[in-house]
Amino acid sequence: MSHAAFALTGATIVPITSAPIERGVVIVEDGRISAVGGPDLAVPEGVERIDATGRWIVPGLIDAHTHLGVHETGEGWAGDDTNEMTDPNTAHVRALDGINPVEPGFADALRGGVLTACVNPGSGNVIGGECVVVKTAGSNRVDDLVVRSPAGIKSALGENPKRVYGDKGQTPKTRMGTAGVLRSAFVAAQRHRDAENPDRDLRLENLVKVLDREIPWRQHCHRADDIATAVRVADEFGYRLVLDHGTEAHLLADVLAEKEIPVLFGPLLTARAKVETANRFPENAVRMAAAGVKLVIMTDHPVVPIQYLIVQVMECVKAGLDRETALRAVTIHPAEVLGVADRLGSLEAGKDADFCVWSGDPLDYYSTVERAYIDGVRVG
């Protein structure tokens, strides 16, 4: 991609990690942000000036839990590569190998200001496989979009795996069986790690990365009892736990805050289709944030289409979540959870020039994305 130097001037800039700037300036050079400041910030000679008066400039939103590209929009079974439901433990499979980066979901992401997404395997298996962080534009080859791979291992507790394998007459068909599959897998990984010259085993090698805290354990769970199990097993094996969904995480918010376990909350714009989502309310996000839990808001795309990530943020603000926390929940917080905060999640010198120019306040439903930049190149 070409990396021309330019400066956007006159906008309301929301850096996320510092106070908003009125009539601000963002300077981009070599695909990165070189400076952010107020109207007195000098623009170097030879740098193109783009008038953004009246607009808002916000970091590219980050959707930390999606199935973008592995569950293709409008393709039915032919484009659904979300779940390899042939074994309760598929720790060796990678979402990266199933992503189609030219399916319509990627264009939808740009329309909603989402410039980075974590793509996960589904939750049909107890252990689903590797997650990957990708940018949502810039190449027709997914390898060129990767920011971090792997970015975690997906796992599921609760209704999904017990339904999938119970219907097959296999383990697990209960919550006890699901926890048993997890423990057995990690014990095998411990033995693999401790062995001299062990045979190659992709499942166990990935689980060792979790045990060694190289990548987090991305635990799908809704109900408070499943969340308690997730914490219990994580304490037993010492890995970094991230809770995905966390419908009832507010009921254990004090424990999660104490243990510094983040919650990726959502999706929010759907019917309560399962027993374990009966207590899902945007107010739960407010309670978690008040207790000190690191809050992330996500869509679970295509469960909620990725372009509506910002609408979910609005719903949480209407429920009482403060603006600053709400915007952090789709920018710097997911960047930190995904291990990419050195490059993304805020407007700061040295970070990737990934941001959107909105027609107005992004928390105003009528505001739209007028321009989107990834690595300093306009992509939308």
TAGI-V796717 format. One record per helix or strand of 2 or more residues. SS is the DSSP state (hx for helix, st for strand). FROM is the first residue (numbers start at 1). TO is the last residue. Records with the same first field share a line. If there is no record, write none. Layout:
# TAGI-V796717
SS=FROM-TO  FROM-TO
This chain:
# TAGI-V796717
st=6-14  21-29  32-37  48-51  56-59  61-66  114-119  127-135  146-156  217-221  241-245  263-265  295-297  355-358  369-374  377-378
hx=76-79  95-98  104-111  142-145  159-166  175-194  202-211  224-237  249-259  275-277  283-291  306-318  323-328  332-338
